[in-house]
Amino acid sequence: MIRFFVGEGGVGLREKRQVRAWLQEVLSHSGVRKADLNYIFCGDEYLYQLNLEYLGHDTYTDIITFPGSSGDIAKEKTISGECYISTDRIADNASQLGVSYVEELHRVMAHGILHLLGFGDKSEEEASKMREEENAALLMRKFHVEQSVFMPVKGTPSSKKGGVSKVESGGGAKERASELFHVEQIMFIEDVVNVSADGG
């Protein structure tokens, strides 16, 4: 299953069916047959608080990933986890990079999957490989990005103690932020559809 949620300060996703099919293609290409993924779109301040509380990082970020399982993905061919994405940060980064909001959002959504698949981005070599994989994932889209319009977002702050758009991975957190989020912060579930690579 791939689910999309909207949380505090977040902006909803349109073209959900096309985006979900694309993400499933990315997973299938990586050998994953079954997935249990949640994408939670929230605002800068909410993701900043998660970053501070669960990872101890006093910075804004565009995405934090929380793996849902620690099994051998290559052996089990399954993946689970949650990707918290700041739509404020996506809008700001897109503007700074000179790309569309949708293009940047899709790149970050792919980035989250790659983290869950075990790709890192701490070293220059890892970051280069991650960017290659992101580009490959974006090429798998079978729909026109220009038609995947998202709601506009408000202006946002650009930094917190030197950080602008650092991607964080929450694999080492003692508690999963999702537990807090699901209890207190979900505004509504956008869509839930069971999707797996083998059609089940």
Helices and strands as residue ranges (DSSP letters): E 2-6, H 16-29, E 34-42, H 44-55, E 63-67, H 73-76, E 78-86, H 87-97, H 101-116, H 124-139, G 145-147, E 168-169, H 177-184, E 188-193
